[in-house]
């Protein structure tokens, strides 16, 4: 829930980074998986910076709660149900966003799921579920984002596509085989789309962000599942180990990723495309 302390601290953080509440003024943004965690934080940070945001999630009621909080704080947002694995839903939500806001400038592909298990114990159904959301869902967001934002598209103004990948696409994290594979797919898809958009003159930048372990409800659930699978003795042991792997001395917070999204959404990153922006507290630097 947004409150005055949150607003004050967030705005101070934006100012400290050289951003203000007009840096994204006039930008129209769609964020997936925005009911909780990183997605919800992205929606709030982006509207604080002046953007108009479509808060999408499969959990419609919670997404509307996030949008309502944003509106109560003076921001501009509305929510819509979106199963990112459904191409028909993607097409409908993007069309409505353009009709409602007059354009679409930025797509943040954040929605994701986990299934923690050793590779030899992973059920095919779990593998397919993770791939459907994390890989297929991002593919559809990139595909239809490009179609809408390129010259001659529904919006046709160019823009920025930001895909939330993971350091798990770069290094092996025990028990995260399906998740890691799905994020590796996102990583190379991002580079391919960036090159194609550049070569085709679409005016669209495409980048990926690679978080370390961010303390969200999804990650907490993953830690608990790891303990049930026997990967760790307990969720507390898993969290302690993950914390020790980050030289900065803590796990990440959703706002750490939201501020990276803000950078890639803004004109401060106008020469950045096809990049892998690692935000991991030094995890893979060791």
N, C-alpha and C positions, 0 to 999 in steps of 0.2 A: 504494500500500500504506500502510495506517495504521501509525504507529509512535508511540512515546512522545513524541517531539519534536512530531509533528503534533498529537497529542491535547492537549499542553500549550499549544502556540501557538494552536490553535483555541479552546480553552476560555478562554484569556486574551482572545482577540478577542471572544468572546461576552460575557464579563464587561465588557469595555470598552464594549460597546454597550448595557449595561444588561440583557443577557439572562443566564440561567444555564442549568444543565443540567436544569431542571425547567419551563422556560417552555412547552414543548410536551408536558408530561407527560400521558399519556392520549390524545394525538392519534394517529389512525391515518391514514397518508399513503401515496398511490401516486404514484411518480415515473416518468415515461417517459423513454426514452433515457438510462437511468441507468448504463450500463456504463462510460461515459467522460465526460471533460470536465465541463461544467456539471452534467449530471444526476448523475454520480457524486459531485461535490462537494456537491450539494444533499442527496443521501441521507445523506452523512456528517455534514453540519452539522445536519440535522434530527434525526438520531438522537442526536447530541451534546446536543441541546436537550431530549431526553427522549421524542421521538416513536418510534412503531413504523412501520417503512417497508417497503413492497413495492417492491423494486428491479426494474423491468421494462425490457426491451430486446429487440430482435430478435436480438442476440448473446447467447445464453443463457449460454454458458460464462463470458464476461467479466463479465456481470451477477452471476453466482453468486460470482465472485471478490470483487466489491465487497461483496456481502452477507456473505460469509464474513469479510472484513476487519472489517466493522462488528461482527459477533458476537464476534470475537476480542478486540475492544476494549471489550466489555461492552454494546454496543448491541443493539437488537432489529430484525432485518431478515430477510427472505427474498426470493428472486428468482423471477421468472416470465418466460417468453417472452411478448412482446407485439409483434405487428405492428400499429402504431397505425392502419393503414389498413383493418384488418379489424374490422367491427362485432361479429362473433361472438366474436372474441378479447377485445375490450373487455368485453363482457357477462360472459364467463366469468371473466376476471381480477378484475373488480369483485365479482362474486358470491362468489368464493373469498376475496377480501380481507375482506369483511364476515363470512363464516363463520369465518375464521381469527382475526381480531382483534376481532370483535363489532360493528364499525362501520367507517365510512369518513368521515373528517372533512375531508380535503384531497386535491385532485388537482393535481399539478404537470405540466402539459403541456409537456414540454421537448424531446421527440424532434424532430429536424429533419435535413434534408439540404440540400446546395448543388449548384448546377450553374452554373459561371462561364462566361459567354460574352456577347458583344454580342447585343442583341435580334435583329438580323437574322440572326445565326448560330445561334440557339437552336433545337435540334431539338424538334419537338412532343413526342417521347417524353421528353426531359429536362424540359420544362415540366410534363408530366403527372405525372412521377415526383415532382418537387418539390412540386407541388400536392397529390398524394395523401398524402404524409407530413406536410407542414407545415400544410396547410389542412384536408384531410379528417380527418387524424389528430387535430388539435386539436378540430375540430367534434365528432367522436365522443367524445372525452374530456369535453368540456363537456356534451354531450347526456346521456351515461350517468352522468356525475358528478352532474348535477342530478337525474336520475331516482332515483339511489340515495340522495342526501342530503336531498331535500325531504321534507316531512311525508308519511308513508305509504309512503315508499320503503324499499328494503332496509335502509338505515341510519336515515334519517329524523331526523337530529339537526341538519340544517343544516351549514354548513361554509364552506370557502374553495376556490375554483378559481383557480389561478395559471397563466397562459399566458405562455410565453417567446416574445416577439415579437422585434423588433429595431429599431434606429434606421433600418434600411433601409426600414421602413414609413413613415418620415417624411422622409427625404432620399434623393437619388439617389446610389447608389454604383456606379461604373462597372463593368459586367460582371455585376451581380447582379440582372438584371431579373426572372427567375422567382422567385428567392429573395425579392426585395423585394415582389413582388406577393403572394406567399403570406403574408408577414408582415403586409401591409396588410389582408388578409382576416382574419387572426387579431385584429388591432386592433379592427376594427369589430364582429366577432363577440363579442369580449369585452364591448364596451359594450352591445350588444343583450342579451346574456345577463344582464349585471348589472342592467339596467333591468327586464327581465322577472322576474328572481328577486326583486328588491325589490318590484315592484308585485304580484306573486303571493304575497308573504309566505312565500317558500321558506326564508328564513333563510340564504341562501347569498350570499357575496360573490364577485365575479368581477373579477379585475384582470389587467393585462398588464405584463410587465417588458420594457424595451427596452434590451438591452445594446449597448454600442459594440462595437468589435472585441476579442473575447476570444481570447487565445492558446491555442486548443485544437488537437487533432489535426485536427479538421474544418476549422478556419480555415487551418491550415498546408497541408492538402491543397488548399484553395481557392486559396491563393496560388500553389501550384505549378501548378494548372490554369490560373490567370490567365496565368502565364508561357507555358504551352504554347499558349494561345489568342492570344498576342501582345498581350494587354492591358497587360502589363508585360514588361520585358526579362528579369526574373528574379524568383524568389520573394523574394529578399533586397530587391530594389527595392520590391516590393509591401509588404513588412513595414515598411521604412523610411518609405514614404509614409504608411501607415496610422498609424504611431507619431506622425508629424508632425501628423496631423490631430487628435490628442487633446491639448488644452492641458495636461492633467495630466502629460504627458511620458512616458507608457508605454501599452502595450496592457493591456487588462483581464486579470484572472486569474479562473478559475472560481469561486473563493471570493467574489469581489466580487459575483457574481450570486447565489450561494447565500445570502449574508447578506441580500440584498434579499428573497429567497424566504422566509427565516426571518421577516422582519418581516411580510410579507403573510400568512403562515401563523399568526402569533401574534395574541393579543387586543390587542396594541399597535396593530393596524390595524383595529380593530372598526368604525370609521366610514369606512373606505376601500373603495369599490367603484366599478367602471367607470373606474378610474384607469389612466393610462399612466405607470408608474414608470420614468424614464429613468436608466440607470446606464451612463454613457458617457465618463467622464473629461472632460466638457465639449465633446464632439465637435459636438453640434448647437447649442451655445450661441454659436458663432462667427458 
